[in-house]
């Protein structure tokens, strides 16, 4: 999920403002980006499914619980505190 978020933001929010570096995929970059994001979403869902049936407390895959709990904690932290003081990374490159 952490690898897919920058790709997702690149193909959505930063699509018009992104300056490609010396190595890029040209006009295929957005297509490859979407394929990568969809792949990560697919495997995230598949890897979160239970591995045996019937599902009991011993056979339940707790990955969705852990990821969902972490997501709620991070989102709550951002809304309550971090959005007021976090400014992002400092750019130290000139021009």
C-alpha positions in Angstrom: 0.0 0.0 0.0 2.9 2.4 0.8 4.4 1.8 -2.6 1.1 2.4 -4.4 0.1 5.7 -2.7 2.9 7.8 -4.4 2.0 6.2 -7.8 -1.7 6.9 -7.3 -1.0 10.5 -6.4 1.3 10.8 -9.4 -1.4 9.6 -11.9 -4.2 11.6 -10.3 -3.3 14.8 -8.3 0.2 15.5 -9.8 -0.6 14.6 -13.4 -0.4 18.1 -14.8 2.4 19.4 -12.5 4.8 16.4 -12.5 8.2 17.0 -14.1 9.6 13.7 -15.3 13.2 12.9 -14.6 15.8 11.6 -17.1 14.3 8.1 -17.0 10.6 7.9 -17.6 8.1 5.9 -19.5 6.9 8.8 -21.7 3.3 8.6 -22.7 3.0 5.1 -21.2 3.8 6.3 -17.7 0.2 7.0 -16.7 -1.0 3.7 -18.1 1.7 1.8 -16.2 1.0 3.8 -13.1 -2.7 2.8 -13.2 -1.8 -0.8 -13.8 0.5 -0.8 -10.8 -2.1 0.8 -8.5 -4.8 -1.7 -9.7 -2.4 -4.6 -9.1 -1.6 -3.5 -5.6 -5.3 -3.1 -4.8 -6.0 -6.6 -6.2 -3.3 -8.3 -4.3 -4.1 -6.4 -1.1 -7.6 -7.7 -1.2 -6.5 -11.3 -2.1 -3.9 -11.4 0.6 -6.4 -10.2 3.1 -8.9 -13.1 2.5 -9.0 -16.0 5.0 -6.9 -19.0 4.0 -9.2 -21.7 5.3 -12.9 -22.2 5.8 -14.9 -22.1 8.0 -13.5 -18.9 9.4 -12.9 -19.1 13.1 -11.0 -16.9 15.5 -8.0 -19.2 14.9 -8.1 -19.1 11.1 -9.1 -15.5 10.6 -6.6 -13.4 8.7 -6.1 -10.4 10.9 -4.4 -8.3 8.2 -7.5 -6.2 7.4 -8.0 -5.6 11.1 -4.4 -4.4 11.5 -4.4 -2.3 8.4 -7.8 -0.8 9.1 -6.8 0.0 12.7 -3.6 1.6 11.7 -5.5 3.6 9.0 -8.0 4.9 11.6 -5.2 5.8 14.1 -3.2 7.7 11.4 -6.3 9.5 10.1 -7.3 10.5 13.6 -3.8 11.7 14.4 -3.8 13.8 11.2 -7.2 15.4 11.8 -6.6 16.1 15.5 -3.0 17.3 15.5 -0.6 16.8 12.6 -2.4 18.9 10.0 -1.7 22.0 12.2 2.0 21.6 12.4 3.3 19.2 9.7 4.6 21.2 6.7 6.1 18.3 4.6 9.6 17.8 3.5 11.9 20.7 3.1 13.3 21.1 -0.5 17.1 21.7 -0.4 17.6 21.7 -4.2 18.0 25.0 -6.0 16.1 25.3 -9.2 
